[in-house]
Each structure stands twice: as C-alpha cells, then as structure tokens.
Amino acid sequence: MLPLLLILFIAIPIAELWLIIQIGGAIGILPTLALLIVDSLVGAALARSQSRAVWQRFNVALAEGRVPGREVFDGAMVIVGGALLLTPGFLTDVFGLILLFPPTRAVVRAFLTRRVAKRGAVAFRVATFGSARQPDSGSPFPHPGRGYDYEGSASEVTEPDPEIEPTKDPRQDPRA
C-alpha cells in the first residue's frame, strides 16, 4: 500500500510538473495555460454528458428489475474521470479521458473485474430486485415468496386529532 501512495502523491505530481514544463517550453506558457483551461472545461462538459448517460442506464436497470452493478461501477469511473480532468495536468487528463469514453471505460471495467476476481471469488445472485419478476427456474436460491412491491404515503401531523385518544403506556404513566 505504501508504494501505491508514494506513486499517487509524489511521483504523479512530479511527472505532471515535468510534463507541463516541457510542453510550456515547446509551445509557450500562455498556450500551455490556455490548453489546461480548455481541457478542464471540455472535461467537465464530457463528464456531465457521460454521467447523464450512466444515470439513464442505471434507471433502466432498476426498471427492468436488474441489480445495476455495471452502471454503478461506470458511474464511479465517470466521477473519477471527471475529477482527473478537472485536475490541472496532462497526465491526469489522459487517464480521465480513458475513464470517460465508453469504449475505453469498458476495457478498464473488464480489467478491474478480472483483477478483483483473481483476488477472491465472491458470487451472489439476486432473484428479484424492485419488481414482481419471477426468478429463473434453475435458481439455487429459493424465492422469498413475495412477488409484489410495497407502496405507501405519509403526511405530517402538526396537531393531535381530538377524536383519537392517545394510548397510555403503563411504563410512562406515573399513576400505574
């Protein structure tokens, strides 16, 4: 863990500064600063559009009764990619763009999924999630027996209703 933290907090900022100085020496300081600002603005717009797309897929997955695992993972990658694009520097912008574009994000998701699967196998299956859909017939887990959702409503009560007497709790009544 310590080598990873050293890379994140020491090596990457040094590499970013070196890269900014090299690009600034090649094209000038004002174009380099303008490029960093435009890059951050374009990155924010791209992060916003990708987050909307991921949010829509998340809602579709919930409406279909699926667990939105892939959509949640994509949402996390979009958040990290947007943060990397807003961070000044060209190296972090490259990684941010990799996490924001759907084709490269799918490659990163597959890589990370394989990596996590190698560390330890965790398997689960959800029979139903937010819908009345019946599970597959070959499910190793029994159906909980309810094929419905709960709905309800609430309203704020500011004054007690005089027609309804409050119930007395013998533990709170001093006369009992």
Secondary structure, DSSP 8 states (H G I E B T S, - for coil): -HHHHHIIIIIHHHHHHHHHHHHHHHH-HHHHHHHHHHHHHHHHHHHHHHHHHHHHHHHHHHHTT---HHHHHHHHHHHHHHHHHHSSSHHHHHHHHHHHSHHHHHHHHHHHHHHHHHH-------S-SSS-----TT-SS---S-------------S--TTS-----TTT-TT-
